[in-house]
Amino acid sequence: MDLLTLASVFEFTDAQKKALTHPLTQAMILFGMFFFSTRSVGIATLLVASFYLALLVFFNENHPLNLFSTTWINAGAKKADIYYENVARLG
């Protein structure tokens, strides 16, 4: 959720930019979007909680309860190393 992209369209002050990067402000904006689409406080709260659970736990490779296997994460790192070695050989 990159709210600073709005800063390129609208002219925000430095204080407003700092407020938009705060996690609580981002959660309130997300809650507002879910609430306006569902018109239910309970469903909007459930959607915000599930969004943050998925974002910060299940899809975070540094969290112990992530959904990615360690072999898959390590394989991606090995592929990146091979890529950088090949680029270094070309240069």
N, C-alpha and C positions, 0 to 999 in steps of 0.2 A: 504494500500500500504506500505508494509514493505520493504523498500530498504536496511535496515541494514542486512537482510538475505544474501544479496550479500556480505556483509563484512565477512561472515564466509567462503565463497568460494574464494573471492579475498582479497588480503591484502591491505586495504585502510588505509590511514593515519587518524589521528584524525580530521584534517581539512576537509578531504574529507567526513568522516562520518558526521561531523557537517553540511557540505553543502548538503548532501543527505537528511538530516532530515528537511531542510528548505522547507516550503510549496511552495515557488516560484519555487525551483528546481524540486520538485515533479510534479508541474503543467507543467513545460517545458518538463520533461521526458514523462508525459502522453500525452501532445500535440504531441511530436515526435512520439510516438507509434501510435496515431490516424492518424497523417499526413502520415506516411509511409504506413499505411494500406489503407487509402482512397485517397491519393495524391491530396487532396483538402484542402486548408487553411480554407475555410469557414466551411466545414463539420467538420473538425478536431476541430475548435474553438467551434462549436455548440456542439459537443460531449463532449469536456472538460467542457463546461459550464453546460450541462445537468448532467454530472457525478458529479460535485461538488454541484449542486443544489440538486440532489437526496441524496448525501452523507451527506451534511451539514444541509439540511433543512428537507426533507421528511422522512429520516430514522434516524433523531436525536431526541430522545425522550425528550430532554430538549428544543427544539425549539417549539414556539407556533404553527407553521404551519405543525407539523409532521403528519404522516398518521396513527400513532398508537393512539387508543383511550385511555383515562386515565383509564378506567376500565380495559382494557387489561394490561396496564403497572402496575397498582396496584395489579391485580390478580397475576402477575408474582412475585411481591415482597412478597405477602402473601404466595405463594407456597414456596418461598425460606425460609421464616421465619419458615414455618411448617417443612421443611426439616431440618433446623438447630436445631429446637427443638427436632426432632426425633433422630438426631445424638447425641445431648447432652444427651438424655435419655439412649442411648445405652452405652455411655462412662461413 
